[in-house]
Amino acid sequence: MPLAISLPTSSTCHFFPPRRGHANLRYRRFPGARSSAEAPYNRKNQTGVIIIGAGLAGLAAATRLNSERIPFLLLEASDGVGGRVRTDIVDGFFLDRGFQIFITAYPEAKKLLDYEALDLQRFYAGAKVFYGGKFHTVADPLRHLWDSVASLTNPIGSVVDKGLIALTRARVLIKSDEEILSAADEVPTIDLLRKIGFSDEILDRFFRPFFGGIFFDRDLQTTSKLFDFVFRCLALGENTLPAMGIGEIPNQLAAKLPANSVMLNTRVASIDYPNGSGSDSRSGPPAVRLQDGGVVTAELGVILAVEQPEVDKLLDGIREPVTTKPPRSTICLYFTAEPNQIPVQDPVLFLNGSSSGIINNMFFATNVARTYAPPGKALVSVSLIGLFEDRSDEDLAAEVVKELSGWFGEASVTSWRHLKTYRIKYAQPNQCPPTDLVKSPRIGSGLYLSGDYMTSATFDGALVSGRRAVEVLLREKGLI
C-alpha cells in the first residue's frame, strides 16, 4: 500500500540533451522534474525517500522505488541527469563527457534499459594497435575469425599469447558475476596477467592501452576482480554507443520516473538528524538541508548517490571521512573534420601500443555512430590518461595533432579543428586492491550509500548499487 506522504506541487521541467541542435550547447526540456532555481517549494516538504544525485546510481534507486510505488524525491545539483554519463551538444556535434563505451552484456543494464530504443551502434570487436609505425589488428576470433587468424603472427603478441586470451575467456565464463566480484583472492590486474603467462609484448602493446583505457589506469594496478568482470562482459556482449550519445542511457531511465519526482539545480548542503537527542542523537528520519536554506525530510531514509569525496562532505559530523585512494582521471579531446579528411571508415578503436606519446586511445566517433555529427561533418575522439595539469588545452590539442599526424599522415590530421576538451578529475573510483565490491549500503539510521565505488567501477556497478541501497532500506522497513 503506498505511503501517504505529501510531495511538492510546483510545476517544473527536466533538462535533457536534445535529439539534434546547432546551438553552442543545448538541452532538451522535458516535463517531469522541477528546478529550485525556477520554482519555489514548500520548505516543510516530506517524502518517503530522498535520493541525492541523479547519476546512474541515483536513477537506478529511483527506478526501484518507483516499481514499489514508494514516493521519493531525487535531488540533483546540476542542470541535468546522468552525473558522469552525459552528452553535450556543441555546434551540432554530440560530445560524450569523456571516453565511454556501453557493453551490451552488463547484466543489470539488460534488466533496466530498452536497448532497441537506445539504437545502439556497434564497434568492431577488436582494435587497431599502433606499433612500430603502423597499425596491427587484434580481433575477437568468435566474431572476426579470419581477421584473428591473419593477426596470429603480428608483433602485438605471440601465438601463445593469443591462445592465453582464449583460455582467459573460458576461465571467466565459467564463473558468475557474483563469484567474480565477491572473490576473496585479488591482485592487481597486471600481476594476474603475468601469472597467466602473457608476454611483456602483449601486456605493453595491447592490455595496457585497452584495459588502461577502460580503467583509466595504464599501469593496470586495478583489482583483478574488475578485470575478470569486464572481460566476461566483453566476451558475452558488444561494445556500443547509443546513436544519440551516452547521455541517452540516464535520459531513458529518468523519462520513466513520475512527474515532479526530480529536482534539478538543487544542491544539498548537509544531512542531519533533527529529531535525535542525547545519546541517541542520530535516530529518527534524516533531514536534508539544501544550499538555499530549504529542508526536505524523508520518512523512510536518505540514499546518497554521489561520488565518494562528496559523500564525506555531506556526512561531516555524522561519520569520519573515508580515506580514499586518488581517483582515476582522464582527458578527452574532440576534433571536427571533413569526411574526406578521415583516413579510415571502420568503427574501430585505435590503441597506442608504442611506449611513446600522450595518447592512450582514439576513434572516429562518426564511424561508429553517424548521428554524432551534423550532415557532412566527422567527429574524432581522443583520450589521455591523467590530467596533464601542466599543459593548457591548446597545448594538449597541438600535441595530439602532432602525434596523430605520425599515425595517419599530416595531410589528414593537420586540417582537423579542435572542438572541445574535457578534463575529468573523477572519472572512476580507484579500485586497486584491497577492495570490497559488495559493500553494505547502510551506514547509519536511515542513511544508505550507492555509487560505482560501492561495487564495480562500471555502468553496471552504478546501477546495481542503486537497486541494492533501496532493497536494503525496504527490507529494514518491512516493505518487501
Backbone torsions as a table, in degrees:
resi	resn	phi	psi	omega
1	MET	NA	128.5	-177.0
2	PRO	-63.0	146.5	176.8
3	LEU	-71.8	142.4	178.0
4	ALA	-90.0	85.3	-175.9
5	ILE	-130.0	136.2	-177.6
6	SER	-76.0	142.5	174.1
7	LEU	-115.9	151.2	176.3
8	PRO	-57.8	149.1	-171.9
9	THR	-116.4	-1.4	-176.6
10	SER	-69.9	146.5	-177.2
11	SER	-78.5	145.8	-176.1
12	THR	-151.3	-168.6	-178.4
13	CYS	-150.9	154.5	171.2
14	HIS	-87.1	159.1	165.7
15	PHE	-123.7	116.8	178.7
16	PHE	-130.2	154.5	176.7
17	PRO	-57.8	136.8	-178.7
18	PRO	-77.1	168.0	177.6
19	ARG	-68.0	-36.7	177.3
20	ARG	-162.2	136.4	178.3
21	GLY	-154.1	158.1	-179.4
22	HIS	-124.7	9.4	172.4
23	ALA	-74.4	169.6	-178.3
24	ASN	-59.6	-44.8	178.8
25	LEU	-154.6	117.6	-174.1
26	ARG	-132.8	158.8	175.5
27	TYR	-134.4	154.4	178.8
28	ARG	-90.6	121.8	176.9
29	ARG	-74.5	137.8	-167.0
30	PHE	-143.7	122.7	-178.8
31	PRO	-66.4	144.4	175.0
32	GLY	137.0	-14.2	179.1
33	ALA	-140.9	163.8	177.5
34	ARG	-118.9	169.8	174.5
35	SER	-126.4	131.9	-179.9
36	SER	-65.1	-19.8	177.6
37	ALA	-76.6	-21.7	-176.2
38	GLU	-98.7	-32.2	-174.5
39	ALA	-143.7	134.6	178.1
40	PRO	-70.9	164.5	179.1
41	TYR	-136.8	161.7	178.1
42	ASN	-71.6	122.4	-174.7
43	ARG	-74.1	-1.8	174.6
44	LYS	-105.1	22.4	-177.7
45	ASN	-57.1	141.1	173.2
46	GLN	-138.8	145.2	176.8
47	THR	-142.0	-176.7	-179.6
48	GLY	-74.6	-53.7	-178.3
49	VAL	-135.4	137.5	172.4
50	ILE	-105.6	129.4	175.2
51	ILE	-111.5	128.7	179.7
52	ILE	-106.4	111.8	179.5
53	GLY	110.1	119.3	-177.8
54	ALA	-105.7	38.5	168.2
55	GLY	-78.2	-167.5	-177.5
56	LEU	-60.3	-39.1	-179.4
57	ALA	-64.9	-47.1	179.7
58	GLY	-64.2	-38.8	178.6
59	LEU	-67.9	-37.3	176.8
60	ALA	-65.6	-40.0	176.7
61	ALA	-62.3	-44.8	179.3
62	ALA	-62.6	-39.7	178.9
63	THR	-62.3	-42.2	179.7
64	ARG	-67.2	-42.4	177.3
65	LEU	-62.6	-41.4	179.8
66	ASN	-62.2	-36.1	179.2
67	SER	-66.1	-24.4	177.8
68	GLU	-97.9	3.8	179.9
69	ARG	59.0	37.8	175.1
70	ILE	-94.4	124.0	179.1
71	PRO	-66.0	144.1	-177.5
72	PHE	-151.8	164.9	173.3
73	LEU	-132.8	126.4	-179.0
74	LEU	-106.2	115.2	-175.6
75	LEU	-103.3	127.8	-177.8
76	GLU	-129.6	128.0	-176.0
77	ALA	-72.7	-28.1	-175.6
78	SER	-90.9	-171.3	-176.6
79	ASP	-94.5	11.1	179.1
80	GLY	-165.8	168.1	-179.2
81	VAL	-86.9	163.4	173.2
82	GLY	119.2	-24.5	-177.7
83	GLY	61.6	-120.4	178.5
84	ARG	-77.2	-10.0	-176.5
85	VAL	-103.7	78.9	-178.0
86	ARG	-136.0	159.4	178.4
87	THR	-128.2	129.7	175.1
88	ASP	-101.3	153.4	173.8
89	ILE	-109.0	114.5	-178.7
90	VAL	-124.9	115.1	-179.9
91	ASP	53.4	33.4	178.6
92	GLY	87.1	-1.9	178.4
93	PHE	-95.8	143.2	175.8
94	PHE	-92.7	115.0	-177.1
95	LEU	-115.1	108.1	173.0
96	ASP	-69.8	143.8	-178.5
97	ARG	-79.5	80.2	-177.7
98	GLY	100.4	158.2	179.3
99	PHE	-67.0	118.4	-179.7
100	GLN	-141.3	137.3	176.6
101	ILE	-126.8	137.3	178.4
102	PHE	-100.0	122.2	-179.5
103	ILE	-94.9	122.1	-172.0
104	THR	-66.3	-17.5	-177.2
105	ALA	-87.4	2.0	176.1
106	TYR	-55.1	120.0	-172.0
107	PRO	-65.9	-41.9	-179.3
108	GLU	-71.0	-37.8	179.8
109	ALA	-61.0	-37.4	-179.8
110	LYS	-62.9	-29.3	179.1
111	LYS	-77.2	-30.3	-170.4
112	LEU	-101.3	-26.5	-169.3
113	LEU	-108.6	149.4	174.2
114	ASP	-96.3	98.1	-175.9
115	TYR	-63.4	-37.1	-178.9
116	GLU	-62.3	-42.4	179.4
117	ALA	-66.5	-30.8	177.7
118	LEU	-70.9	-17.8	179.6
119	ASP	52.7	60.7	-173.8
120	LEU	-67.7	131.2	179.1
121	GLN	-106.5	132.4	-168.3
122	ARG	-96.0	140.5	168.0
123	PHE	-80.9	158.6	167.0
124	TYR	-60.4	138.1	-178.3
125	ALA	-81.5	78.9	-178.1
126	GLY	159.1	-153.8	-179.1
127	ALA	-160.4	161.5	170.2
128	LYS	-107.2	123.0	-176.3
129	VAL	-106.0	124.7	177.4
130	PHE	-86.2	116.7	-179.3
131	TYR	-155.3	137.6	177.7
132	GLY	64.3	29.5	176.9
133	GLY	83.6	4.0	177.2
134	LYS	-151.9	174.5	-176.3
135	PHE	-97.2	143.1	177.6
136	HIS	-128.8	141.2	-175.7
137	THR	-90.2	135.6	166.1
138	VAL	-118.3	119.1	-172.1
139	ALA	-125.9	150.6	173.5
140	ASP	-74.8	115.8	-175.3
141	PRO	-65.4	-23.7	179.2
142	LEU	-78.8	-19.8	-179.7
143	ARG	-109.8	-28.1	-179.4
144	HIS	-136.1	72.0	-172.6
145	LEU	-57.7	-50.1	-172.9
146	TRP	-70.5	-34.9	174.7
147	ASP	-62.4	-39.1	-179.4
148	SER	-66.8	-42.9	178.8
149	VAL	-62.5	-43.0	-178.5
150	ALA	-65.7	-23.3	-176.8
151	SER	-92.4	0.3	-174.6
152	LEU	-58.6	-32.8	-175.3
153	THR	-103.6	9.3	179.6
154	ASN	-74.9	166.4	-171.8
155	PRO	-82.1	7.5	-179.2
156	ILE	-73.2	-27.1	176.7
157	GLY	-174.2	164.5	-178.7
158	SER	-80.1	171.4	174.2
159	VAL	-60.5	-37.2	177.1
160	VAL	-62.2	-42.6	178.0
161	ASP	-57.2	-44.2	-176.0
162	LYS	-71.6	-28.3	171.9
163	GLY	-69.6	-35.8	178.5
164	LEU	-67.7	-29.8	174.8
165	ILE	-62.7	-42.7	178.0
166	ALA	-62.6	-41.1	178.6
167	LEU	-67.2	-37.4	177.6
168	THR	-65.4	-38.2	176.4
169	ARG	-60.5	-46.7	179.7
170	ALA	-63.5	-38.1	-178.8
171	ARG	-63.0	-42.8	-177.6
172	VAL	-77.5	-25.9	-178.2
173	LEU	-73.9	-20.9	179.3
174	ILE	-85.8	-2.6	178.4
175	LYS	-106.0	151.3	173.6
176	SER	-84.4	163.5	177.1
177	ASP	-59.7	-39.8	-179.5
178	GLU	-63.7	-41.6	178.4
179	GLU	-62.4	-39.8	-178.1
180	ILE	-67.6	-49.0	-172.8
181	LEU	-75.8	-23.6	-179.1
182	SER	-100.3	5.8	-177.3
183	ALA	-58.1	139.3	-179.9
184	ALA	-77.1	-30.7	-177.8
185	ASP	-94.1	129.8	176.5
186	GLU	-150.5	151.2	176.2
187	VAL	-142.7	167.2	170.6
188	PRO	-56.7	145.4	-177.8
189	THR	-54.8	-40.5	-178.8
190	ILE	-61.8	-35.5	178.4
191	ASP	-69.0	-39.4	177.1
192	LEU	-60.9	-46.8	-177.3
193	LEU	-64.1	-37.6	176.7
194	ARG	-68.6	-37.7	178.1
195	LYS	-64.0	-37.5	177.8
196	ILE	-63.1	-32.1	177.5
197	GLY	117.6	9.9	179.7
198	PHE	-65.8	144.7	-179.2
199	SER	-77.8	160.9	176.1
200	ASP	-60.7	-31.3	-178.9
201	GLU	-61.5	-49.5	-178.0
202	ILE	-75.8	-28.3	175.7
203	LEU	-63.6	-47.6	-175.8
204	ASP	-76.0	-34.9	-172.0
205	ARG	-93.4	-21.1	179.4
206	PHE	-124.8	-58.3	-172.6
207	PHE	-62.6	-42.3	-178.4
208	ARG	-63.6	-49.1	178.5
209	PRO	-72.5	-34.8	-176.8
210	PHE	-73.6	-60.3	179.8
211	PHE	-75.3	-25.9	172.3
212	GLY	-61.1	-35.1	176.8
213	GLY	-71.8	-29.2	177.9
214	ILE	-77.1	-42.2	-177.3
215	PHE	-93.2	-5.7	-170.4
216	PHE	52.8	46.1	-172.5
217	ASP	-153.4	85.7	-176.9
218	ARG	-70.1	-20.2	176.4
219	ASP	-76.3	-11.0	178.7
220	LEU	56.3	43.9	173.9
221	GLN	-85.6	-6.7	178.2
222	THR	-59.9	147.2	-176.5
223	THR	-55.7	143.0	177.2
224	SER	-63.6	-22.9	177.4
225	LYS	-64.6	-40.6	179.2
226	LEU	-70.2	-38.4	176.0
227	PHE	-58.5	-48.5	-178.2
228	ASP	-61.5	-40.8	-179.5
229	PHE	-64.6	-47.2	-179.0
230	VAL	-67.8	-40.1	179.2
231	PHE	-61.7	-39.8	177.8
232	ARG	-63.0	-44.9	179.3
233	CYS	-63.2	-39.7	178.0
234	LEU	-63.6	-37.0	180.0
235	ALA	-67.8	-33.2	-174.4
236	LEU	-92.9	-21.0	-173.1
237	GLY	-129.8	-168.6	-178.5
238	GLU	-121.1	151.3	174.5
239	ASN	-84.1	128.1	-173.7
240	THR	-142.8	171.0	167.9
241	LEU	-136.0	137.0	171.2
242	PRO	-61.4	143.6	-174.8
243	ALA	-58.6	-32.5	-178.6
244	MET	-102.8	22.8	175.4
245	GLY	103.3	156.1	-177.7
246	ILE	-62.9	-24.5	179.2
247	GLY	-66.4	-13.3	177.3
248	GLU	-67.5	-20.4	178.5
249	ILE	-66.9	-56.3	175.4
250	PRO	-65.1	-33.4	177.9
251	ASN	-58.6	-41.5	-179.1
252	GLN	-64.2	-42.2	178.3
253	LEU	-64.5	-43.7	-177.4
254	ALA	-66.4	-34.3	-176.8
255	ALA	-65.6	-18.7	-178.6
256	LYS	-92.2	-2.7	-177.6
257	LEU	-83.9	157.4	-178.7
258	PRO	-62.5	152.0	176.4
259	ALA	-58.0	142.5	176.9
260	ASN	65.2	18.7	179.4
261	SER	-93.0	-9.1	-178.3
262	VAL	-119.7	128.5	174.7
263	MET	-112.6	116.0	177.7
264	LEU	-90.8	168.0	-179.9
265	ASN	51.1	38.3	-175.7
266	THR	-127.3	97.6	-175.7
267	ARG	-91.8	133.1	177.6
268	VAL	-87.1	133.8	179.2
269	ALA	-92.9	-40.7	-176.8
270	SER	-165.4	170.5	175.8
271	ILE	-128.6	137.7	175.6
272	ASP	-149.3	178.4	-179.7
273	TYR	-115.5	91.7	-175.2
274	PRO	-68.1	-21.7	-176.1
275	ASN	-100.7	0.0	179.4
276	GLY	-80.1	157.0	179.0
277	SER	-155.8	154.1	175.3
278	GLY	57.0	-136.7	-177.7
279	SER	-70.8	-14.1	-179.5
280	ASP	-111.7	48.1	-173.3
281	SER	-73.0	-12.7	-179.7
282	ARG	-115.1	49.2	177.7
283	SER	-118.6	169.7	-178.7
284	GLY	79.7	177.0	-177.8
285	PRO	-71.1	136.2	177.9
286	PRO	-69.2	154.0	173.6
287	ALA	-113.0	143.5	178.9
288	VAL	-108.7	119.4	179.9
289	ARG	-100.1	127.0	-176.9
290	LEU	-89.6	157.9	-176.4
291	GLN	-63.0	-27.5	179.7
292	ASP	-85.3	6.2	176.9
293	GLY	100.6	-12.1	179.2
294	GLY	-71.2	160.6	178.9
295	VAL	-132.0	133.7	174.7
296	VAL	-126.3	133.0	-179.6
297	THR	-112.3	155.5	-178.0
298	ALA	-123.5	125.5	-179.8
299	GLU	-69.1	-34.5	-175.8
300	LEU	-100.2	-37.5	-178.9
301	GLY	162.5	173.8	-179.7
302	VAL	-121.9	132.8	177.2
303	ILE	-112.1	120.2	176.4
304	LEU	-91.1	114.0	-178.5
305	ALA	-119.2	50.7	179.7
306	VAL	-120.6	171.7	-179.1
307	GLU	-65.2	152.8	-171.8
308	GLN	-57.0	-41.3	177.0
309	PRO	-59.8	-35.2	178.6
310	GLU	-70.9	-32.7	175.4
311	VAL	-58.6	-45.6	-179.6
312	ASP	-59.8	-38.9	178.9
313	LYS	-66.0	-44.4	-176.3
314	LEU	-70.4	-27.2	-177.9
315	LEU	-99.0	16.1	177.5
316	ASP	-59.1	125.2	-176.8
317	GLY	93.2	-15.8	177.9
318	ILE	-97.8	-39.6	175.9
319	ARG	-150.8	161.5	177.9
320	GLU	-68.6	144.6	176.7
321	PRO	-57.9	144.4	178.0
322	VAL	-88.3	122.1	178.3
323	THR	-67.9	122.1	-177.0
324	THR	-117.8	155.5	173.6
325	LYS	-75.9	154.5	179.5
326	PRO	-55.7	135.0	-178.5
327	PRO	-68.3	164.0	175.8
328	ARG	-82.3	135.4	-176.2
329	SER	-122.6	156.4	179.1
330	THR	-152.7	161.5	171.9
331	ILE	-126.4	135.4	176.9
332	CYS	-123.1	124.5	178.7
333	LEU	-111.4	137.7	177.4
334	TYR	-115.0	140.1	177.0
335	PHE	-129.2	148.8	174.0
336	THR	-106.9	155.1	-178.6
337	ALA	-155.5	162.1	170.3
338	GLU	-79.3	148.7	-178.6
339	PRO	-54.3	-34.4	-179.3
340	ASN	-76.6	-3.2	176.1
341	GLN	-97.3	3.6	177.9
342	ILE	-96.4	115.8	-170.6
343	PRO	-75.1	-16.2	179.2
344	VAL	-135.1	159.2	-179.0
345	GLN	-116.4	-0.8	-176.1
346	ASP	-77.8	145.0	177.0
347	PRO	-83.2	62.2	-169.6
348	VAL	-117.9	151.3	174.4
349	LEU	-88.6	132.0	178.5
350	PHE	-102.9	131.2	-177.6
351	LEU	-115.6	145.2	174.4
352	ASN	-88.3	100.9	-179.9
353	GLY	-93.8	3.2	178.6
354	SER	-87.6	173.6	179.9
355	SER	-98.6	14.2	-177.1
356	SER	-129.3	164.7	176.9
357	GLY	90.9	170.3	-178.7
358	ILE	-106.0	-14.0	-178.1
359	ILE	-76.5	137.6	171.9
360	ASN	-97.7	-49.4	-179.8
361	ASN	-154.9	161.9	178.2
362	MET	-157.6	162.8	173.5
363	PHE	-158.4	160.0	176.2
364	PHE	-90.9	101.9	-171.4
365	ALA	-58.2	-37.6	-178.7
366	THR	-74.8	-12.1	170.0
367	ASN	-74.0	-29.0	178.2
368	VAL	-85.7	-49.5	-178.9
369	ALA	-133.1	105.2	-178.2
370	ARG	-56.3	-28.3	-176.0
371	THR	-70.5	-8.9	-177.7
372	TYR	-72.9	-5.6	-179.8
373	ALA	-141.2	157.3	174.5
374	PRO	-63.9	162.0	178.2
375	PRO	-54.7	136.7	177.3
376	GLY	79.8	10.7	178.8
377	LYS	-127.7	157.2	176.2
378	ALA	-123.5	156.0	-178.6
379	LEU	-127.3	133.4	-179.5
380	VAL	-116.7	133.6	178.4
381	SER	-118.4	128.7	-178.6
382	VAL	-127.7	133.8	-176.2
383	SER	-120.7	137.4	174.4
384	LEU	-118.8	154.8	176.9
385	ILE	-105.3	127.5	-175.3
386	GLY	105.4	-177.6	-176.0
387	LEU	-109.5	-18.6	178.7
388	PHE	48.2	52.9	-173.4
389	GLU	-66.6	-15.2	-180.0
390	ASP	-85.2	1.6	-176.8
391	ARG	-128.1	142.1	178.5
392	SER	-77.1	165.9	176.7
393	ASP	-58.9	-40.6	-178.3
394	GLU	-65.8	-41.2	179.1
395	ASP	-65.8	-40.9	178.9
396	LEU	-64.1	-43.7	-179.7
397	ALA	-60.9	-42.3	179.2
398	ALA	-64.5	-39.3	179.8
399	GLU	-67.9	-37.8	178.1
400	VAL	-65.2	-44.6	178.6
401	VAL	-60.1	-43.2	178.8
402	LYS	-62.0	-43.3	-178.7
403	GLU	-66.7	-43.0	-179.2
404	LEU	-71.0	-22.4	174.6
405	SER	-62.9	-30.6	175.4
406	GLY	-75.1	-20.2	177.5
407	TRP	-84.5	-47.7	-168.6
408	PHE	-116.5	-6.0	-178.7
409	GLY	99.2	140.7	-176.4
410	GLU	-62.9	-35.2	-174.7
411	ALA	-57.5	-35.6	179.4
412	SER	-83.3	-51.3	-165.3
413	VAL	-76.3	-38.3	-174.5
414	THR	-66.5	-14.2	178.3
415	SER	-90.1	-5.6	179.0
416	TRP	-69.4	149.0	178.6
417	ARG	-109.4	126.7	177.7
418	HIS	-67.3	126.9	-175.7
419	LEU	-102.6	-50.5	-176.8
420	LYS	-163.8	150.3	175.6
421	THR	-123.7	132.3	174.4
422	TYR	-109.9	123.2	172.3
423	ARG	-105.1	113.6	-172.9
424	ILE	-114.2	99.6	-176.2
425	LYS	-67.7	-43.4	179.9
426	TYR	-108.2	82.0	178.3
427	ALA	-84.5	-37.0	178.7
428	GLN	-153.9	152.7	168.5
429	PRO	-67.9	150.7	177.9
430	ASN	-79.3	116.4	-177.5
431	GLN	-116.6	51.8	169.8
432	CYS	-76.9	149.8	176.3
433	PRO	-61.2	147.9	0.3
434	PRO	-83.1	147.6	179.9
435	THR	-132.5	158.6	169.9
436	ASP	-127.9	104.4	-175.4
437	LEU	-94.6	8.9	175.3
438	VAL	-133.2	50.7	-178.2
439	LYS	-64.7	148.1	172.8
440	SER	-72.7	131.4	-178.1
441	PRO	-75.4	-18.1	-175.8
442	ARG	-80.1	128.6	179.6
443	ILE	-124.8	-2.3	179.8
444	GLY	175.9	178.3	-179.3
445	SER	-59.9	111.4	178.3
446	GLY	72.7	11.9	-179.1
447	LEU	-118.9	133.2	-175.6
448	TYR	-140.8	149.7	-179.6
449	LEU	-112.5	146.4	169.9
450	SER	-147.2	155.0	-178.0
451	GLY	150.5	163.9	-175.8
452	ASP	-67.6	-16.8	176.6
453	TYR	-74.2	-11.6	178.2
454	MET	-83.2	-21.5	178.4
455	THR	-144.7	-138.0	-176.7
456	SER	-74.0	141.3	180.0
457	ALA	-79.5	68.0	-178.6
458	THR	-141.7	168.3	171.8
459	PHE	-52.5	-45.1	-175.4
460	ASP	-65.7	-39.9	179.1
461	GLY	-60.1	-41.1	178.2
462	ALA	-62.5	-44.3	179.7
463	LEU	-63.6	-43.8	179.2
464	VAL	-61.3	-42.9	-176.1
465	SER	-64.0	-35.9	177.5
466	GLY	-65.4	-44.6	178.1
467	ARG	-63.6	-44.7	-177.5
468	ARG	-61.9	-40.9	180.0
469	ALA	-59.7	-43.2	179.4
470	VAL	-66.4	-42.7	-176.7
471	GLU	-66.3	-37.8	175.9
472	VAL	-64.8	-44.3	178.2
473	LEU	-58.1	-49.4	-176.0
474	LEU	-67.3	-34.7	177.0
475	ARG	-65.2	-42.4	179.8
476	GLU	-63.3	-30.5	179.6
477	LYS	-91.5	2.1	178.3
478	GLY	70.1	27.6	-176.4
479	LEU	-98.9	-7.7	172.3
480	ILE	-140.5	NA	NA
